[in-house]
Amino acid sequence: MATTYDVSASRQTFAPVRLGLSLLANYRAALRERHERRQLRARLSDLSDMALHDIGISRGEIDYVAANRDVDPRGVQSAR
């Protein structure tokens, strides 16, 4: 008894699985990013006004800094 498999059919079967896994990975990354933003916001909120001044931000900029971690609110470019 010979059994044959159609390879083209299996590619079509795996495409929705890959899409589902990709969506789950994107969702997990978004949750992780949200969690990190919330942690950063909480840590910055716990600092005194003097400590915030030392790192160059004001209390009113905490939400902006937490949401835009890659952007320096002072406009200083890092020397990478």
N, CA, C and O atoms as CSV, one atom per row, in Angstrom:
chain,resi,resn,atom,element,x,y,z
A,1,MET,N,N,0.839,-1.156,0.000
A,1,MET,CA,C,0.000,0.000,0.000
A,1,MET,C,C,0.898,1.238,0.000
A,1,MET,O,O,1.739,1.404,0.884
A,2,ALA,N,N,0.717,2.077,-0.968
A,2,ALA,CA,C,1.531,3.286,-1.099
A,2,ALA,C,C,0.751,4.487,-0.574
A,2,ALA,O,O,-0.433,4.661,-0.861
A,3,THR,N,N,1.437,5.289,0.187
A,3,THR,CA,C,0.819,6.509,0.714
A,3,THR,C,C,1.558,7.696,0.138
A,3,THR,O,O,2.782,7.785,0.236
A,4,THR,N,N,0.829,8.588,-0.451
A,4,THR,CA,C,1.451,9.790,-1.010
A,4,THR,C,C,0.911,11.008,-0.283
A,4,THR,O,O,-0.232,11.031,0.173
A,5,TYR,N,N,1.759,12.014,-0.187
A,5,TYR,CA,C,1.374,13.256,0.482
A,5,TYR,C,C,1.490,14.397,-0.508
A,5,TYR,O,O,2.439,14.467,-1.290
A,6,ASP,N,N,0.536,15.268,-0.466
A,6,ASP,CA,C,0.558,16.439,-1.327
A,6,ASP,C,C,1.216,17.583,-0.550
A,6,ASP,O,O,0.636,18.117,0.396
A,7,VAL,N,N,2.417,17.945,-0.956
A,7,VAL,CA,C,3.189,18.971,-0.254
A,7,VAL,C,C,2.539,20.339,-0.374
A,7,VAL,O,O,2.591,21.123,0.573
A,8,SER,N,N,1.936,20.645,-1.498
A,8,SER,CA,C,1.320,21.959,-1.688
A,8,SER,C,C,0.159,22.173,-0.723
A,8,SER,O,O,-0.077,23.301,-0.291
A,9,ALA,N,N,-0.556,21.135,-0.384
A,9,ALA,CA,C,-1.680,21.263,0.548
A,9,ALA,C,C,-1.182,21.588,1.953
A,9,ALA,O,O,-1.833,22.344,2.674
A,10,SER,N,N,-0.043,21.031,2.354
A,10,SER,CA,C,0.465,21.294,3.697
A,10,SER,C,C,0.930,22.740,3.846
A,10,SER,O,O,0.827,23.300,4.937
A,11,ARG,N,N,1.432,23.353,2.789
A,11,ARG,CA,C,1.825,24.755,2.856
A,11,ARG,C,C,0.619,25.639,3.107
A,11,ARG,O,O,0.698,26.615,3.853
A,12,GLN,N,N,-0.502,25.293,2.479
A,12,GLN,CA,C,-1.719,26.072,2.687
A,12,GLN,C,C,-2.244,25.883,4.097
A,12,GLN,O,O,-2.829,26.801,4.671
A,13,THR,N,N,-2.044,24.716,4.655
A,13,THR,CA,C,-2.503,24.447,6.012
A,13,THR,C,C,-1.692,25.229,7.028
A,13,THR,O,O,-2.252,25.708,8.014
A,14,PHE,N,N,-0.387,25.374,6.819
A,14,PHE,CA,C,0.472,26.044,7.786
A,14,PHE,C,C,0.390,27.563,7.719
A,14,PHE,O,O,0.771,28.230,8.681
A,15,ALA,N,N,-0.088,28.125,6.635
A,15,ALA,CA,C,-0.157,29.580,6.512
A,15,ALA,C,C,-1.044,30.203,7.592
A,15,ALA,O,O,-0.618,31.179,8.209
A,16,PRO,N,N,-2.251,29.697,7.855
A,16,PRO,CA,C,-3.063,30.279,8.935
A,16,PRO,C,C,-2.426,30.080,10.308
A,16,PRO,O,O,-2.564,30.926,11.192
A,17,VAL,N,N,-1.731,28.964,10.480
A,17,VAL,CA,C,-1.056,28.718,11.759
A,17,VAL,C,C,0.042,29.750,11.970
A,17,VAL,O,O,0.178,30.309,13.059
A,18,ARG,N,N,0.833,30.002,10.914
A,18,ARG,CA,C,1.889,31.016,11.013
A,18,ARG,C,C,1.309,32.390,11.286
A,18,ARG,O,O,1.855,33.153,12.083
A,19,LEU,N,N,0.209,32.708,10.630
A,19,LEU,CA,C,-0.446,33.994,10.847
A,19,LEU,C,C,-0.929,34.103,12.284
A,19,LEU,O,O,-0.751,35.141,12.922
A,20,GLY,N,N,-1.530,33.054,12.793
A,20,GLY,CA,C,-2.001,33.051,14.179
A,20,GLY,C,C,-0.863,33.210,15.166
A,20,GLY,O,O,-0.981,33.961,16.134
A,21,LEU,N,N,0.237,32.511,14.931
A,21,LEU,CA,C,1.397,32.631,15.810
A,21,LEU,C,C,2.003,34.023,15.735
A,21,LEU,O,O,2.452,34.564,16.746
A,22,SER,N,N,2.016,34.600,14.550
A,22,SER,CA,C,2.531,35.955,14.384
A,22,SER,C,C,1.663,36.959,15.142
A,22,SER,O,O,2.179,37.865,15.797
A,23,LEU,N,N,0.364,36.794,15.050
A,23,LEU,CA,C,-0.546,37.685,15.780
A,23,LEU,C,C,-0.369,37.550,17.284
A,23,LEU,O,O,-0.385,38.544,18.010
A,24,LEU,N,N,-0.202,36.325,17.746
A,24,LEU,CA,C,0.031,36.110,19.180
A,24,LEU,C,C,1.352,36.733,19.628
A,24,LEU,O,O,1.433,37.316,20.710
A,25,ALA,N,N,2.378,36.611,18.802
A,25,ALA,CA,C,3.668,37.205,19.141
A,25,ALA,C,C,3.565,38.727,19.185
A,25,ALA,O,O,4.146,39.359,20.067
A,26,ASN,N,N,2.838,39.316,18.252
A,26,ASN,CA,C,2.640,40.770,18.259
A,26,ASN,C,C,1.852,41.212,19.489
A,26,ASN,O,O,2.168,42.233,20.099
A,27,TYR,N,N,0.844,40.456,19.845
A,27,TYR,CA,C,0.031,40.771,21.025
A,27,TYR,C,C,0.880,40.689,22.285
A,27,TYR,O,O,0.791,41.553,23.158
A,28,ARG,N,N,1.700,39.653,22.380
A,28,ARG,CA,C,2.570,39.493,23.550
A,28,ARG,C,C,3.581,40.633,23.634
A,28,ARG,O,O,3.845,41.146,24.721
A,29,ALA,N,N,4.143,41.031,22.503
A,29,ALA,CA,C,5.098,42.145,22.492
A,29,ALA,C,C,4.420,43.446,22.912
A,29,ALA,O,O,5.012,44.250,23.632
A,30,ALA,N,N,3.189,43.655,22.467
A,30,ALA,CA,C,2.454,44.866,22.849
A,30,ALA,C,C,2.154,44.865,24.349
A,30,ALA,O,O,2.256,45.905,25.000
A,31,LEU,N,N,1.788,43.714,24.897
A,31,LEU,CA,C,1.550,43.629,26.338
A,31,LEU,C,C,2.824,43.891,27.129
A,31,LEU,O,O,2.797,44.573,28.153
A,32,ARG,N,N,3.941,43.347,26.650
A,32,ARG,CA,C,5.218,43.559,27.326
A,32,ARG,C,C,5.601,45.043,27.308
A,32,ARG,O,O,6.061,45.585,28.313
A,33,GLU,N,N,5.406,45.685,26.165
A,33,GLU,CA,C,5.710,47.111,26.033
A,33,GLU,C,C,4.843,47.933,26.976
A,33,GLU,O,O,5.330,48.853,27.633
A,34,ARG,N,N,3.566,47.603,27.043
A,34,ARG,CA,C,2.657,48.324,27.946
A,34,ARG,C,C,3.082,48.152,29.397
A,34,ARG,O,O,3.071,49.110,30.170
A,35,HIS,N,N,3.455,46.938,29.762
A,35,HIS,CA,C,3.907,46.670,31.127
A,35,HIS,C,C,5.172,47.468,31.456
A,35,HIS,O,O,5.285,48.032,32.544
A,36,GLU,N,N,6.112,47.515,30.527
A,36,GLU,CA,C,7.347,48.268,30.753
A,36,GLU,C,C,7.070,49.765,30.888
A,36,GLU,O,O,7.691,50.437,31.712
A,37,ARG,N,N,6.135,50.296,30.076
A,37,ARG,CA,C,5.761,51.709,30.195
A,37,ARG,C,C,5.145,52.007,31.552
A,37,ARG,O,O,5.455,53.025,32.171
A,38,ARG,N,N,4.273,51.119,32.014
A,38,ARG,CA,C,3.632,51.315,33.323
A,38,ARG,C,C,4.660,51.263,34.448
A,38,ARG,O,O,4.588,52.051,35.391
A,39,GLN,N,N,5.617,50.339,34.355
A,39,GLN,CA,C,6.660,50.252,35.372
A,39,GLN,C,C,7.518,51.512,35.390
A,39,GLN,O,O,7.824,52.045,36.456
A,40,LEU,N,N,7.905,51.988,34.205
A,40,LEU,CA,C,8.727,53.189,34.119
A,40,LEU,C,C,7.974,54.386,34.677
A,40,LEU,O,O,8.541,55.182,35.426
A,41,ARG,N,N,6.706,54.521,34.320
A,41,ARG,CA,C,5.884,55.630,34.829
A,41,ARG,C,C,5.815,55.576,36.353
A,41,ARG,O,O,5.918,56.609,37.013
A,42,ALA,N,N,5.643,54.385,36.914
A,42,ALA,CA,C,5.563,54.236,38.367
A,42,ALA,C,C,6.898,54.583,39.030
A,42,ALA,O,O,6.926,55.261,40.057
A,43,ARG,N,N,8.005,54.116,38.440
A,43,ARG,CA,C,9.322,54.414,39.021
A,43,ARG,C,C,9.631,55.899,38.966
A,43,ARG,O,O,10.164,56.459,39.924
A,44,LEU,N,N,9.300,56.546,37.844
A,44,LEU,CA,C,9.550,57.980,37.744
A,44,LEU,C,C,8.642,58.771,38.680
A,44,LEU,O,O,9.063,59.784,39.237
A,45,SER,N,N,7.416,58.323,38.855
A,45,SER,CA,C,6.491,59.016,39.751
A,45,SER,C,C,6.934,58.932,41.200
A,45,SER,O,O,6.627,59.816,42.000
A,46,ASP,N,N,7.653,57.875,41.538
A,46,ASP,CA,C,8.140,57.712,42.915
A,46,ASP,C,C,9.322,58.621,43.233
A,46,ASP,O,O,9.631,58.836,44.405
A,47,LEU,N,N,9.983,59.154,42.220
A,47,LEU,CA,C,11.135,60.024,42.452
A,47,LEU,C,C,10.696,61.393,42.965
A,47,LEU,O,O,9.587,61.850,42.687
A,48,SER,N,N,11.571,62.027,43.706
A,48,SER,CA,C,11.295,63.388,44.178
A,48,SER,C,C,11.467,64.369,43.019
A,48,SER,O,O,12.056,64.036,41.991
A,49,ASP,N,N,10.947,65.574,43.200
A,49,ASP,CA,C,11.101,66.599,42.173
A,49,ASP,C,C,12.573,66.922,41.927
A,49,ASP,O,O,12.967,67.193,40.793
A,50,MET,N,N,13.386,66.895,42.981
A,50,MET,CA,C,14.816,67.167,42.843
A,50,MET,C,C,15.499,66.066,42.021
A,50,MET,O,O,16.341,66.355,41.171
A,51,ALA,N,N,15.137,64.817,42.275
A,51,ALA,CA,C,15.730,63.707,41.517
A,51,ALA,C,C,15.314,63.783,40.050
A,51,ALA,O,O,16.127,63.529,39.161
A,52,LEU,N,N,14.059,64.130,39.795
A,52,LEU,CA,C,13.613,64.295,38.410
A,52,LEU,C,C,14.373,65.430,37.734
A,52,LEU,O,O,14.750,65.327,36.567
A,53,HIS,N,N,14.595,66.514,38.475
A,53,HIS,CA,C,15.354,67.644,37.929
A,53,HIS,C,C,16.784,67.216,37.596
A,53,HIS,O,O,17.349,67.650,36.592
A,54,ASP,N,N,17.359,66.368,38.437
A,54,ASP,CA,C,18.724,65.878,38.200
A,54,ASP,C,C,18.837,65.079,36.903
A,54,ASP,O,O,19.869,65.140,36.233
A,55,ILE,N,N,17.804,64.339,36.541
A,55,ILE,CA,C,17.869,63.569,35.296
A,55,ILE,C,C,17.310,64.349,34.116
A,55,ILE,O,O,17.305,63.860,32.986
A,56,GLY,N,N,16.842,65.558,34.380
A,56,GLY,CA,C,16.481,66.444,33.280
A,56,GLY,C,C,15.041,66.412,32.822
A,56,GLY,O,O,14.741,66.823,31.701
A,57,ILE,N,N,14.137,65.931,33.670
A,57,ILE,CA,C,12.722,65.957,33.293
A,57,ILE,C,C,11.904,66.548,34.435
A,57,ILE,O,O,12.339,66.555,35.587
A,58,SER,N,N,10.735,67.035,34.106
A,58,SER,CA,C,9.825,67.538,35.126
A,58,SER,C,C,8.733,66.511,35.367
A,58,SER,O,O,8.581,65.558,34.602
A,59,ARG,N,N,7.979,66.713,36.431
A,59,ARG,CA,C,6.906,65.778,36.752
A,59,ARG,C,C,5.862,65.718,35.636
A,59,ARG,O,O,5.260,64.670,35.404
A,60,GLY,N,N,5.650,66.821,34.957
A,60,GLY,CA,C,4.691,66.859,33.864
A,60,GLY,C,C,5.133,66.099,32.626
A,60,GLY,O,O,4.310,65.813,31.757
A,61,GLU,N,N,6.401,65.767,32.527
A,61,GLU,CA,C,6.922,65.036,31.367
A,61,GLU,C,C,6.986,63.525,31.568
A,61,GLU,O,O,7.411,62.801,30.668
A,62,ILE,N,N,6.568,63.042,32.735
A,62,ILE,CA,C,6.681,61.610,33.035
A,62,ILE,C,C,5.906,60.768,32.037
A,62,ILE,O,O,6.433,59.774,31.536
A,63,ASP,N,N,4.670,61.141,31.736
A,63,ASP,CA,C,3.877,60.358,30.775
A,63,ASP,C,C,4.532,60.344,29.399
A,63,ASP,O,O,4.558,59.311,28.729
A,64,TYR,N,N,5.065,61.501,28.975
A,64,TYR,CA,C,5.715,61.584,27.667
A,64,TYR,C,C,6.959,60.698,27.633
A,64,TYR,O,O,7.178,59.966,26.668
A,65,VAL,N,N,7.765,60.766,28.680
A,65,VAL,CA,C,9.004,59.977,28.729
A,65,VAL,C,C,8.686,58.487,28.742
A,65,VAL,O,O,9.364,57.702,28.080
A,66,ALA,N,N,7.657,58.095,29.493
A,66,ALA,CA,C,7.287,56.678,29.554
A,66,ALA,C,C,6.766,56.183,28.207
A,66,ALA,O,O,7.037,55.047,27.816
A,67,ALA,N,N,6.024,57.025,27.500
A,67,ALA,CA,C,5.461,56.615,26.208
A,67,ALA,C,C,6.482,56.662,25.081
A,67,ALA,O,O,6.352,55.929,24.101
A,68,ASN,N,N,7.494,57.515,25.204
A,68,ASN,CA,C,8.491,57.695,24.145
A,68,ASN,C,C,9.882,57.476,24.724
A,68,ASN,O,O,10.679,58.409,24.827
A,69,ARG,N,N,10.160,56.244,25.096
A,69,ARG,CA,C,11.423,55.951,25.776
A,69,ARG,C,C,12.644,56.191,24.901
A,69,ARG,O,O,13.735,56.416,25.425
A,70,ASP,N,N,12.491,56.150,23.605
A,70,ASP,CA,C,13.633,56.339,22.709
A,70,ASP,C,C,13.936,57.808,22.457
A,70,ASP,O,O,14.974,58.130,21.878
A,71,VAL,N,N,13.057,58.701,22.878
A,71,VAL,CA,C,13.215,60.125,22.617
A,71,VAL,C,C,13.676,60.821,23.886
A,71,VAL,O,O,13.078,60.654,24.949
A,72,ASP,N,N,14.734,61.596,23.770
A,72,ASP,CA,C,15.226,62.375,24.901
A,72,ASP,C,C,14.424,63.678,24.974
A,72,ASP,O,O,14.451,64.453,24.018
A,73,PRO,N,N,13.704,63.947,26.086
A,73,PRO,CA,C,12.875,65.146,26.158
A,73,PRO,C,C,13.684,66.434,26.106
A,73,PRO,O,O,13.137,67.498,25.814
A,74,ARG,N,N,14.965,66.350,26.382
A,74,ARG,CA,C,15.810,67.538,26.334
A,74,ARG,C,C,16.322,67.807,24.922
A,74,ARG,O,O,16.901,68.863,24.668
A,75,GLY,N,N,16.117,66.870,24.004
A,75,GLY,CA,C,16.570,67.030,22.632
A,75,GLY,C,C,18.047,66.747,22.437
A,75,GLY,O,O,18.614,67.103,21.405
A,76,VAL,N,N,18.673,66.114,23.408
A,76,VAL,CA,C,20.098,65.812,23.333
A,76,VAL,C,C,20.295,64.537,22.520
A,76,VAL,O,O,19.651,63.520,22.774
A,77,GLN,N,N,21.182,64.606,21.551
A,77,GLN,CA,C,21.496,63.436,20.739
A,77,GLN,C,C,22.623,62.658,21.407
A,77,GLN,O,O,23.640,63.241,21.782
A,78,SER,N,N,22.454,61.359,21.557
A,78,SER,CA,C,23.519,60.555,22.142
A,78,SER,C,C,24.591,60.291,21.107
A,78,SER,O,O,24.305,60.230,19.911
A,79,ALA,N,N,25.827,60.135,21.561
A,79,ALA,CA,C,26.965,59.874,20.664
A,79,ALA,C,C,27.165,58.370,20.557
A,79,ALA,O,O,27.981,57.798,21.279
A,80,ARG,N,N,26.421,57.724,19.657
A,80,ARG,CA,C,26.554,56.267,19.476
A,80,ARG,C,C,27.500,55.959,18.381
A,80,ARG,O,O,27.739,54.789,18.083
